[in-house]
Amino acid sequence: MEETDWRQLQLAMDKKWNNAIVRMQDEYQLLDMDVRLLCLKLMDIPKVHMLYLLGFSRNTLYTKEKELLEKMCFVCTSKNFKNDFRKLVENLK
């Protein structure tokens, strides 16, 4: 995806999640790659597609998910990062 595509995705996700993405980006000083990962996780994109879109290996994706949650001071409650991300965003609504 091009940079403009990522920006459009972020705007659409902010609209859906009541500006939670931009608030988290400001509060936790998230990098663009963090925001991209967060958006894809919230969209329930299959991991195989995330690997392609982000250019990550499976191990790198797992590591980045965990690092992102830790960056946002969220303790992982399980290996199901999708649910952890959803809980985090729901708390921001």
C-alpha positions in Angstrom: 0.0 0.0 0.0 1.1 3.6 -0.7 1.5 6.2 2.1 -1.8 7.9 1.0 -3.6 4.5 1.3 -2.4 4.1 4.9 -3.5 7.6 5.7 -7.0 7.0 4.3 -7.2 3.8 6.3 -6.2 5.6 9.5 -8.9 8.3 8.8 -11.5 5.6 8.2 -10.5 3.7 11.4 -10.6 6.9 13.4 -14.1 7.6 12.2 -15.2 4.1 13.1 -13.5 4.1 16.5 -14.4 7.6 17.6 -10.9 9.1 17.0 -9.3 6.4 19.2 -6.5 5.8 16.8 -5.3 9.5 16.8 -5.7 9.7 20.5 -3.6 6.6 21.1 -1.0 7.9 18.6 -0.7 11.1 20.5 -0.9 9.6 24.0 1.6 6.7 23.4 3.7 8.4 20.7 3.0 5.6 18.3 5.1 5.4 15.1 3.4 5.1 11.7 4.1 1.3 11.7 2.5 1.0 15.1 -0.7 2.7 13.8 -0.7 0.5 10.7 -0.5 -2.6 12.8 -3.2 -1.4 15.1 -5.6 -0.6 12.2 -5.1 -3.9 10.6 -5.6 -5.7 13.9 -8.9 -3.9 14.5 -10.0 -4.8 11.0 -9.6 -8.5 11.7 -7.2 -8.8 8.7 -5.9 -12.4 8.5 -2.3 -12.7 9.7 -1.1 -13.9 6.2 -2.4 -10.6 4.7 -0.8 -8.5 7.5 2.5 -10.2 6.8 2.3 -9.2 3.2 1.0 -5.6 3.8 3.6 -4.9 6.5 6.5 -6.9 5.0 7.0 -8.8 8.3 7.9 -12.4 9.0 5.5 -14.3 11.3 7.9 -14.0 14.2 8.4 -10.3 13.6 4.6 -9.7 13.5 4.2 -11.5 16.9 7.0 -9.5 18.4 5.6 -6.2 17.0 2.1 -7.0 18.4 3.5 -7.6 21.8 5.7 -4.5 21.7 2.8 -2.3 20.7 0.7 -3.5 23.5 3.5 -3.0 26.0 4.2 0.5 24.5 0.6 1.3 25.3 1.1 0.0 28.9 -1.4 -2.8 28.3 -0.6 -6.1 29.9 -1.4 -9.0 27.6 -4.1 -11.2 29.0 -3.7 -14.0 26.5 -2.0 -15.0 23.3 -5.1 -13.5 21.5 -3.8 -10.1 20.6 -6.9 -9.2 18.6 -9.0 -9.3 21.8 -6.4 -7.4 23.7 -6.3 -4.7 21.1 -10.1 -4.5 21.0 -10.3 -4.2 24.8 -7.7 -1.4 24.7 -9.6 0.6 22.1 -13.0 -0.1 23.8 -11.6 1.5 26.9 -10.8 4.7 25.0 -14.3 5.2 23.6 
